Amino acid sequence: MNRSSKITIAAILVIGVFSISIMTTPAFAEWDKTNYPKIQGTIPADNSEQKDTIALSVAMAVGENSVSDGKAVYGKLTDVNEFLVYKVVVITDDHAYYKILVDAGNGEALYVSDMIKKGDHKKISDKKHSDKAKKYFKGMSDEQIAEKKRQFKEMGDAFRSLSLQDRAALILHFMQMKLQWDGMSEDEKAEKRLEMKAMFKEYLPLTAEEKKQKLEAYIQSLN
């Protein structure tokens, strides 16, 4: 296998790990269904050049500083009410979360949701995520399912334990790799899924610290 193929597989592995351990939380499933107040930003959404926007890491830092505790695990530049903002998700240690809008120009927190607690997740309908989980765990015993969930939780914990700059770097890389994935043919996707599945078997049983080290090493390889 050449170096290019290895990088592609590693990137897809990161997409898979990141997607399952971070992006499948209800915070992301319901993000675009949130009704926001009429915020007033500093950069109009039709500013296509986007030269004056703050960095994602800055927006994530603003998000963390806007609540009493938690780690920013996601941020995306988008428009709300025709202004450019970063949508940031901050998750607490007990897996409650906040949704925060950060002005992409001056870094001001324009909106901070109330804390959404873990128990509130039951009120959120996310059939697509539920179906994917059922498919993944199909054929496993209760003990095997519990172990897999523990391993995925450790992956999420490992990601949250990274420095803010490393988390931002991985999010940006994830977005770039996701675009590449979307451009693949169905046959290419099927092949990469098999390769990714094999790598998961090696990756997931690692300790929490080993998972963190793997993520840090991967981020370093991007520089």
C-alpha positions as a LaTeX table, in Angstrom:
\begin{tabular}{lrrr}
\hline
Residue & $x$ (\AA) & $y$ (\AA) & $z$ (\AA) \\
\hline
Met1 & 0.00 & 0.00 & 0.00 \\
Asn2 & 1.48 & 3.41 & $-1.00$ \\
Arg3 & 1.71 & 6.42 & 1.28 \\
Ser4 & $-1.19$ & 8.20 & $-0.44$ \\
Ser5 & $-3.52$ & 5.26 & 0.17 \\
Lys6 & $-2.46$ & 5.06 & 3.81 \\
Ile7 & $-3.19$ & 8.75 & 4.30 \\
Thr8 & $-6.60$ & 8.36 & 2.66 \\
Ile9 & $-7.51$ & 5.41 & 4.88 \\
Ala10 & $-6.24$ & 7.21 & 7.98 \\
Ala11 & $-8.30$ & 10.25 & 7.07 \\
Ile12 & $-11.43$ & 8.15 & 6.64 \\
Leu13 & $-10.67$ & 6.45 & 9.95 \\
Val14 & $-10.61$ & 9.87 & 11.58 \\
Ile15 & $-13.92$ & 10.69 & 9.88 \\
Gly16 & $-15.45$ & 7.49 & 11.22 \\
Val17 & $-14.12$ & 7.88 & 14.75 \\
Phe18 & $-14.99$ & 11.56 & 14.85 \\
Ser19 & $-18.46$ & 10.99 & 13.42 \\
Ile20 & $-19.43$ & 8.20 & 15.79 \\
Ser21 & $-17.88$ & 9.55 & 18.98 \\
Ile22 & $-18.57$ & 13.26 & 18.53 \\
Met23 & $-20.94$ & 14.15 & 15.74 \\
Thr24 & $-23.76$ & 11.71 & 16.53 \\
Thr25 & $-24.76$ & 13.43 & 19.78 \\
Pro26 & $-28.24$ & 15.00 & 19.78 \\
Ala27 & $-26.57$ & 18.44 & 19.85 \\
Phe28 & $-25.61$ & 17.97 & 16.20 \\
Ala29 & $-28.73$ & 16.11 & 15.15 \\
Glu30 & $-30.90$ & 19.06 & 16.20 \\
Trp31 & $-28.47$ & 21.92 & 15.52 \\
Asp32 & $-30.14$ & 23.34 & 12.41 \\
Lys33 & $-33.60$ & 23.00 & 13.95 \\
Thr34 & $-32.80$ & 25.57 & 16.63 \\
Asn35 & $-34.84$ & 28.78 & 16.56 \\
Tyr36 & $-32.35$ & 31.60 & 17.08 \\
Pro37 & $-33.08$ & 35.16 & 18.18 \\
Lys38 & $-32.65$ & 37.95 & 15.62 \\
Ile39 & $-28.90$ & 38.33 & 16.07 \\
Gln40 & $-26.96$ & 41.24 & 14.55 \\
Gly41 & $-23.49$ & 40.30 & 13.29 \\
Thr42 & $-20.64$ & 42.36 & 11.86 \\
Ile43 & $-20.00$ & 40.52 & 8.56 \\
Pro44 & $-22.85$ & 40.18 & 6.05 \\
Ala45 & $-23.34$ & 36.61 & 4.79 \\
Asp46 & $-22.90$ & 37.80 & 1.20 \\
Asn47 & $-19.24$ & 38.64 & 1.96 \\
Ser48 & $-17.98$ & 35.78 & $-0.18$ \\
Glu49 & $-14.27$ & 36.49 & 0.43 \\
Gln50 & $-14.55$ & 35.98 & 4.20 \\
Lys51 & $-11.09$ & 37.50 & 4.70 \\
Asp52 & $-11.81$ & 39.14 & 8.02 \\
Thr53 & $-13.28$ & 36.18 & 9.89 \\
Ile54 & $-11.75$ & 35.00 & 13.14 \\
Ala55 & $-10.18$ & 31.54 & 13.31 \\
Leu56 & $-12.24$ & 28.53 & 14.31 \\
Ser57 & $-10.03$ & 28.02 & 17.39 \\
Val58 & $-10.85$ & 31.57 & 18.53 \\
Ala59 & $-14.58$ & 30.97 & 18.11 \\
Met60 & $-14.31$ & 27.73 & 20.08 \\
Ala61 & $-12.44$ & 29.56 & 22.87 \\
Val62 & $-15.20$ & 32.16 & 22.98 \\
Gly63 & $-17.73$ & 29.35 & 23.24 \\
Glu64 & $-15.92$ & 27.76 & 26.17 \\
Asn65 & $-15.57$ & 31.11 & 27.92 \\
Ser66 & $-19.29$ & 31.79 & 27.51 \\
Val67 & $-20.36$ & 28.95 & 29.83 \\
Ser68 & $-19.35$ & 27.82 & 33.30 \\
Asp69 & $-17.74$ & 24.55 & 32.21 \\
Gly70 & $-17.27$ & 22.35 & 29.16 \\
Lys71 & $-15.16$ & 21.76 & 26.08 \\
Ala72 & $-15.90$ & 23.00 & 22.57 \\
Val73 & $-16.17$ & 19.94 & 20.35 \\
Tyr74 & $-17.51$ & 21.45 & 17.14 \\
Gly75 & $-17.58$ & 24.71 & 15.25 \\
Lys76 & $-18.70$ & 25.67 & 11.78 \\
Leu77 & $-18.71$ & 28.94 & 9.85 \\
Thr78 & $-22.18$ & 29.58 & 8.48 \\
Asp79 & $-24.80$ & 32.32 & 8.22 \\
Val80 & $-27.65$ & 33.08 & 10.57 \\
Asn81 & $-30.04$ & 35.96 & 9.90 \\
Glu82 & $-27.81$ & 36.91 & 6.93 \\
Phe83 & $-24.67$ & 37.37 & 9.06 \\
Leu84 & $-21.59$ & 35.16 & 9.20 \\
Val85 & $-21.27$ & 33.36 & 12.52 \\
Tyr86 & $-19.61$ & 30.30 & 13.97 \\
Lys87 & $-21.95$ & 27.69 & 15.38 \\
Val88 & $-20.13$ & 26.18 & 18.36 \\
Val89 & $-21.15$ & 23.22 & 20.52 \\
Val90 & $-19.73$ & 22.96 & 24.03 \\
Ile91 & $-20.19$ & 19.67 & 25.91 \\
Thr92 & $-19.85$ & 19.37 & 29.69 \\
Asp93 & $-18.27$ & 16.51 & 31.62 \\
Asp94 & $-21.70$ & 14.97 & 32.29 \\
His95 & $-22.60$ & 15.22 & 28.57 \\
Ala96 & $-24.95$ & 18.16 & 28.81 \\
Tyr97 & $-24.27$ & 20.72 & 26.12 \\
Tyr98 & $-24.68$ & 24.32 & 24.98 \\
Lys99 & $-25.18$ & 25.80 & 21.52 \\
Ile100 & $-23.42$ & 29.11 & 20.96 \\
Leu101 & $-23.33$ & 31.59 & 18.08 \\
Val102 & $-20.09$ & 33.56 & 17.81 \\
Asp103 & $-19.76$ & 36.62 & 15.58 \\
Ala104 & $-17.29$ & 35.71 & 12.85 \\
Gly105 & $-15.96$ & 39.27 & 12.75 \\
Asn106 & $-15.37$ & 40.45 & 16.31 \\
Gly107 & $-15.66$ & 37.17 & 18.26 \\
Glu108 & $-18.62$ & 38.30 & 20.34 \\
Ala109 & $-20.93$ & 35.59 & 21.69 \\
Leu110 & $-24.25$ & 36.53 & 20.09 \\
Tyr111 & $-26.32$ & 33.69 & 21.50 \\
Val112 & $-25.83$ & 31.11 & 24.26 \\
Ser113 & $-28.49$ & 28.46 & 24.73 \\
Asp114 & $-29.59$ & 27.19 & 28.10 \\
Met115 & $-27.83$ & 24.03 & 29.20 \\
Ile116 & $-29.42$ & 21.03 & 27.51 \\
Lys117 & $-29.10$ & 18.15 & 29.96 \\
Lys118 & $-28.54$ & 14.50 & 29.18 \\
Gly119 & $-32.06$ & 13.57 & 30.25 \\
Asp120 & $-33.48$ & 15.96 & 27.67 \\
His121 & $-32.01$ & 13.83 & 24.87 \\
Lys122 & $-34.97$ & 11.49 & 25.19 \\
Lys123 & $-37.21$ & 14.27 & 23.89 \\
Ile124 & $-35.22$ & 14.53 & 20.67 \\
Ser125 & $-36.21$ & 12.41 & 17.70 \\
Asp126 & $-33.19$ & 11.21 & 15.75 \\
Lys127 & $-34.34$ & 8.15 & 13.83 \\
Lys128 & $-31.42$ & 8.26 & 11.40 \\
His129 & $-28.88$ & 8.01 & 14.22 \\
Ser130 & $-30.92$ & 5.30 & 15.95 \\
Asp131 & $-31.09$ & 3.21 & 12.77 \\
Lys132 & $-27.32$ & 3.51 & 12.22 \\
Ala133 & $-26.64$ & 2.44 & 15.79 \\
Lys134 & $-28.93$ & $-0.58$ & 15.48 \\
Lys135 & $-27.20$ & $-1.61$ & 12.26 \\
Tyr136 & $-23.76$ & $-1.27$ & 13.81 \\
Phe137 & $-24.64$ & $-3.27$ & 16.93 \\
Lys138 & $-26.67$ & $-5.92$ & 15.10 \\
Gly139 & $-25.69$ & $-9.44$ & 16.15 \\
Met140 & $-23.75$ & $-8.33$ & 19.23 \\
Ser141 & $-24.52$ & $-9.50$ & 22.74 \\
Asp142 & $-25.49$ & $-6.99$ & 25.43 \\
Glu143 & $-21.99$ & $-7.31$ & 26.87 \\
Gln144 & $-20.37$ & $-6.65$ & 23.48 \\
Ile145 & $-22.60$ & $-3.63$ & 22.88 \\
Ala146 & $-21.73$ & $-2.23$ & 26.31 \\
Glu147 & $-18.02$ & $-2.68$ & 25.57 \\
Lys148 & $-18.27$ & $-0.98$ & 22.18 \\
Lys149 & $-20.14$ & 1.95 & 23.71 \\
Arg150 & $-17.43$ & 2.25 & 26.36 \\
Gln151 & $-14.75$ & 2.29 & 23.67 \\
Phe152 & $-16.56$ & 4.96 & 21.67 \\
Lys153 & $-17.06$ & 7.02 & 24.83 \\
Glu154 & $-13.32$ & 6.83 & 25.42 \\
Met155 & $-12.77$ & 8.10 & 21.90 \\
Gly156 & $-14.98$ & 11.09 & 22.62 \\
Asp157 & $-13.19$ & 11.66 & 25.92 \\
Ala158 & $-9.82$ & 11.45 & 24.14 \\
Phe159 & $-10.93$ & 14.07 & 21.63 \\
Arg160 & $-12.16$ & 16.41 & 24.36 \\
Ser161 & $-8.86$ & 16.03 & 26.21 \\
Leu162 & $-6.93$ & 17.46 & 23.25 \\
Ser163 & $-5.80$ & 21.08 & 23.31 \\
Leu164 & $-8.28$ & 23.56 & 21.86 \\
Gln165 & $-5.96$ & 24.18 & 18.90 \\
Asp166 & $-5.73$ & 20.44 & 18.18 \\
Arg167 & $-9.50$ & 20.04 & 18.41 \\
Ala168 & $-9.98$ & 22.91 & 15.96 \\
Ala169 & $-7.36$ & 21.46 & 13.59 \\
Leu170 & $-9.06$ & 18.06 & 13.60 \\
Ile171 & $-12.50$ & 19.57 & 13.01 \\
Leu172 & $-11.22$ & 21.50 & 9.99 \\
His173 & $-9.47$ & 18.41 & 8.68 \\
Phe174 & $-12.62$ & 16.36 & 9.21 \\
Met175 & $-14.59$ & 18.84 & 7.11 \\
Gln176 & $-12.05$ & 18.67 & 4.29 \\
Met177 & $-11.98$ & 14.87 & 4.34 \\
Lys178 & $-15.77$ & 14.73 & 4.45 \\
Leu179 & $-15.85$ & 16.64 & 1.17 \\
Gln180 & $-13.49$ & 14.09 & $-0.36$ \\
Trp181 & $-15.65$ & 11.25 & 0.93 \\
Asp182 & $-18.77$ & 12.83 & $-0.59$ \\
Gly183 & $-16.98$ & 12.94 & $-3.94$ \\
Met184 & $-16.16$ & 9.21 & $-4.00$ \\
Ser185 & $-18.05$ & 6.66 & $-6.06$ \\
Glu186 & $-20.16$ & 4.08 & $-4.26$ \\
Asp187 & $-17.59$ & 1.37 & $-5.06$ \\
Glu188 & $-14.79$ & 3.50 & $-3.61$ \\
Lys189 & $-16.83$ & 4.15 & $-0.49$ \\
Ala190 & $-17.57$ & 0.44 & $-0.07$ \\
Glu191 & $-13.88$ & $-0.41$ & $-0.35$ \\
Lys192 & $-12.87$ & 2.25 & 2.14 \\
Arg193 & $-15.58$ & 1.14 & 4.59 \\
Leu194 & $-14.06$ & $-2.34$ & 4.65 \\
Glu195 & $-10.59$ & $-0.92$ & 5.22 \\
Met196 & $-11.91$ & 1.37 & 7.93 \\
Lys197 & $-13.72$ & $-1.50$ & 9.65 \\
Ala198 & $-10.46$ & $-3.44$ & 9.84 \\
Met199 & $-8.66$ & $-0.44$ & 11.32 \\
Phe200 & $-11.42$ & 0.10 & 13.86 \\
Lys201 & $-10.78$ & $-3.38$ & 15.23 \\
Glu202 & $-7.21$ & $-2.37$ & 15.95 \\
Tyr203 & $-7.92$ & 1.16 & 17.12 \\
Leu204 & $-10.90$ & 0.90 & 19.46 \\
Pro205 & $-9.48$ & $-1.59$ & 22.02 \\
Leu206 & $-6.65$ & 0.82 & 22.85 \\
Thr207 & $-6.64$ & 2.51 & 26.25 \\
Ala208 & $-8.02$ & 6.03 & 26.59 \\
Glu209 & $-4.49$ & 7.44 & 26.80 \\
Glu210 & $-3.39$ & 5.47 & 23.73 \\
Lys211 & $-6.40$ & 6.81 & 21.82 \\
Lys212 & $-5.40$ & 10.36 & 22.74 \\
Gln213 & $-1.82$ & 9.71 & 21.66 \\
Lys214 & $-3.03$ & 8.34 & 18.32 \\
Leu215 & $-5.11$ & 11.45 & 17.71 \\
Glu216 & $-2.24$ & 13.75 & 18.66 \\
Ala217 & 0.14 & 11.86 & 16.38 \\
Tyr218 & $-2.34$ & 12.07 & 13.52 \\
Ile219 & $-2.77$ & 15.84 & 14.00 \\
Gln220 & 1.00 & 16.25 & 14.04 \\
Ser221 & 1.22 & 14.36 & 10.75 \\
Leu222 & $-1.00$ & 17.02 & 9.16 \\
Asn223 & 1.56 & 19.78 & 9.73 \\
\hline
\end{tabular}
